[in-house]
């Protein structure tokens, strides 16, 4: 609560060992994906509860939350959506795909997977590929704010200012970008390098 100067363990109720694949915040609520399901805390991590109805046996890669809407991506069974803060879930697409990341861009759902970026303006009823401007390799991570979308790929970092996306390479064209973040105009990219590079 002090900008990272001090840290407190906030894992009560999470499965041990604490393997967290992704986190999302929604006001005071925090969601966590784990190998055994989706957890939610309403008290800043003092206690966690499993929100897994309809999700048993699924391993999750990513999560995003906006208002009462929650979106999760899985490693082998596609994308799931909840309109009630995780109480109930519905599979809304890509049933045999590995989903690398999910995000909300306003009310639009964005999914990154091994063959590009897809979006849905209607809560997953339809999905459209959105890869104009680049022949994506595998998409590893997405980041969004009010005006910008970033896509880390196994071949560079891309940016778009709209949906449908019109992507442009903004750096590291021969680098595998697996994570990114930033503050205002300052961006950070996490990459994979092989030994000796």
C-alpha positions in Angstrom: 0.0 0.0 0.0 3.1 2.3 -0.1 4.2 2.1 -3.7 6.2 -1.1 -3.2 8.4 0.0 -0.3 7.0 -2.7 2.0 5.1 -6.0 1.2 2.7 -8.1 3.2 1.7 -11.7 2.4 -2.0 -11.6 1.3 -2.5 -15.3 0.5 -5.0 -16.5 3.1 -7.4 -18.9 1.3 -5.3 -19.4 -1.8 -4.1 -22.9 -2.7 -0.6 -23.9 -1.6 1.8 -23.6 -3.2 0.7 -20.1 -4.3 1.1 -20.3 -8.0 -0.6 -17.1 -9.4 -0.8 -16.9 -13.2 -2.4 -13.5 -13.4 -4.1 -10.8 -11.3 -6.9 -8.3 -12.1 -8.4 -5.5 -10.0 -11.9 -4.1 -10.0 -12.3 -1.5 -7.3 -11.6 -3.2 -4.0 -12.0 -6.6 -5.5 -8.9 -8.5 -6.7 -9.1 -11.6 -8.9 -6.4 -14.2 -9.2 -6.0 -17.1 -11.6 -4.3 -20.3 -10.4 -3.8 -23.8 -11.8 -6.9 -24.9 -9.9 -9.3 -22.1 -10.5 -10.3 -18.4 -10.2 -10.1 -16.8 -6.7 -11.6 -13.4 -5.6 -10.9 -11.3 -2.6 -13.2 -8.4 -1.5 -10.9 -7.2 1.3 -7.5 -6.5 -0.4 -6.2 -10.0 0.0 -7.0 -10.6 3.7 -9.1 -13.6 2.6 -9.7 -15.3 -0.8 -12.6 -17.5 -2.0 -12.8 -19.9 -5.0 -15.2 -18.7 -7.7 -15.1 -21.8 -9.9 -18.7 -22.8 -10.7 -18.5 -24.1 -14.3 -14.7 -24.0 -14.3 -13.6 -27.2 -12.5 -10.6 -28.9 -14.0 -9.5 -25.9 -16.1 -6.1 -24.3 -15.8 -6.0 -20.5 -16.4 -3.5 -18.2 -18.0 -5.0 -14.7 -17.7 -7.8 -12.6 -16.3 -9.4 -9.1 -16.7 -12.2 -7.4 -14.9 -14.3 -4.4 -15.7 -17.4 -3.4 -13.6 -19.2 -6.7 -12.9 -17.7 -8.4 -16.0 -14.8 -10.8 -15.7 -12.9 -12.5 -18.5 -10.5 -15.4 -18.1 -8.3 -17.2 -20.7 -7.3 -20.8 -20.2 -4.4 -22.9 -21.4 -6.4 -25.4 -23.4 -10.2 -24.7 -23.3 -10.6 -21.1 -24.5 -12.2 -18.0 -23.0 -14.7 -17.8 -20.2 -16.9 -14.9 -19.2 -18.8 -13.9 -16.0 -21.3 -11.0 -15.8 -21.6 -11.4 -12.0 -18.1 -10.9 -10.6 -17.2 -14.6 -11.1 -20.3 -16.2 -9.5 -21.2 -18.0 -12.8 -19.2 -18.6 -15.9 -19.8 -19.3 -19.6 -17.4 -20.5 -22.3 -17.5 -17.8 -25.0 -15.0 -18.9 -27.6 -11.9 -20.7 -28.8 -12.8 -24.0 -27.1 -9.5 -25.9 -27.8 -7.1 -22.9 -27.9 -4.4 -21.7 -25.5 -5.2 -18.1 -24.6 -2.2 -16.0 -23.8 -3.9 -12.9 -22.5 -7.3 -11.3 -22.1 -8.2 -7.6 -21.7 -11.1 -5.2 -21.8 -10.8 -2.1 -24.0 -13.9 -0.2 -22.9 -16.7 -2.7 -23.3 -14.8 -4.6 -26.0 -13.2 -7.9 -25.1 -9.7 -8.5 -26.5 -8.0 -11.9 -26.7 -4.3 -12.7 -27.6 -3.4 -16.2 -28.7 -0.9 -18.0 -30.7 -2.0 -16.6 -34.1 -2.9 -13.0 -33.3 -5.4 -10.7 -31.6 -9.2 -11.1 -31.6 -11.9 -8.8 -30.4 -15.6 -9.0 -29.5 -17.9 -6.0 -29.1 -20.8 -8.2 -28.0 -19.7 -10.2 -24.9 -18.2 -13.0 -26.9 -21.1 -13.7 -29.2 -18.8 -13.1 -32.2 -15.0 -12.8 -32.5 -13.1 -11.0 -35.3 -9.3 -11.3 -36.0 -7.7 -7.9 -35.7 -4.2 -8.2 -37.1 -4.0 -5.4 -39.7 -0.5 -4.0 -40.2 1.4 -7.1 -39.0 1.6 -10.8 -39.6 1.6 -11.8 -35.9 3.7 -14.5 -34.5 2.5 -15.8 -31.2 0.9 -13.1 -29.0 2.3 -13.4 -25.5 0.9 -10.4 -23.6 -1.6 -7.5 -24.0 -1.8 -4.2 -22.3 -4.5 -1.5 -22.7 -5.3 2.0 -21.4 -8.0 4.4 -22.5 -6.4 5.1 -25.9 -3.7 2.5 -26.6 -3.4 -1.2 -27.0 0.0 -3.0 -26.8 0.8 -6.5 -28.0 3.9 -8.3 -27.0 4.8 -11.1 -29.5 7.4 -13.6 -30.3 8.9 -11.0 -32.6 8.5 -7.5 -31.2 6.3 -5.0 -29.5 3.3 -3.6 -31.4 0.9 -0.7 -30.8 -2.6 0.2 -32.0 -4.8 3.2 -31.1 -8.1 1.7 -32.2 -10.3 -1.4 -32.5 -10.3 -2.9 -35.1 -6.6 -2.8 -34.5 -4.1 -1.3 -37.0 -0.8 -2.4 -35.5 2.6 -0.9 -35.9 5.9 -2.2 -34.7 7.3 0.1 -32.0 10.4 -1.8 -31.0 12.5 -5.0 -30.7 11.5 -6.6 -34.0 13.6 -9.7 -33.5 12.9 -10.1 -29.7 10.4 -12.2 -27.9 8.4 -9.8 -25.7 6.6 -11.7 -23.0 5.5 -8.8 -20.6 5.1 -5.1 -20.7 4.0 -2.2 -18.6 4.5 1.5 -18.1 3.7 4.8 -16.6 2.5 7.5 -19.0 4.9 7.8 -21.9 7.5 5.4 -20.3 7.2 1.8 -21.4 9.0 -1.3 -20.1 9.3 -4.6 -21.9 10.2 -7.9 -20.5 11.9 -10.2 -23.0 13.4 -13.7 -23.4 17.0 -14.0 -24.3 18.9 -17.2 -25.0 22.3 -17.7 -23.3 25.0 -15.7 -25.0 22.8 -12.9 -26.3 
